[in-house]
């Protein structure tokens, strides 16, 4: 990878969740507060968004039940967050959905009918139509199907995919059947947006997976792949992430 990009965290808000869902066996029964971020990537004439977070706390209340101490950043609007870094929806070339859980594709609809292409693994797209019973509650097709994107905007990929020079999508299954993570070459080094292949930096440093899982063995292998291929990591729900953070990310390897 040769080209470099600027990476900026856009956090839509925070919710409380049972701790062991993020790291198996950890603080069972205790709650923790986690962010709900997506990531803006800019450089070489491209604007790319990695995930689109949740639609709104009101949406979660309606479809998933009461939110535990949910709090939006500002009004939780992706449009508002993008405006603060000088982006408009019509500027965005690509949205990469790491997976299609409701808190990672919730504002895909912002880009419906625009030039934006949605990069989704074929495996995840197919799995999202008929998920395993333990993950049914995570998938809401209206967030990613033709209600939120025109058919010609959806690009289904298989395996590793070079989105641009310096940006690579690669399979990291386990959390879901078709999960992918994204490597971005920056001036500081290779940053991996892990999505939920690693909910927390601790998942990588301690080699302990989360508990919202399609397949345990694949989850462990995906952690290994992230450690092998990156120097820095942005985890899907790492509490230490700051809104609009654009550097100083956690090292993939501890120490």
URRALIN-V685816 format. One record per run of one state. SS is the DSSP state (H for helix, E for strand, L for the rest). FROM is the first residue (numbers start at 1). LEN is the number of residues. If there is no record, write none. Layout:
# URRALIN-V685816
{{SS:FROM:LEN} {SS:FROM:LEN}}
This chain:
# URRALIN-V685816
{{L:1:5} {E:6:13} {H:19:3} {L:22:9} {E:31:13} {L:44:2} {E:46:5} {L:51:6} {H:57:8} {L:65:6} {E:71:2} {L:73:5} {H:78:6} {L:84:5} {H:89:3} {L:92:2} {E:94:3} {L:97:11} {H:108:4} {L:112:5} {E:117:5} {H:122:8} {L:130:3} {H:133:6} {L:139:2} {H:141:3} {L:144:7} {H:151:3} {E:154:4} {L:158:3} {E:161:4} {L:165:2} {E:167:5} {L:172:8} {E:180:6} {L:186:4} {E:190:6} {L:196:5} {H:201:6} {L:207:9} {H:216:14} {L:230:2} {E:232:4} {L:236:14} {E:250:2} {L:252:4}}
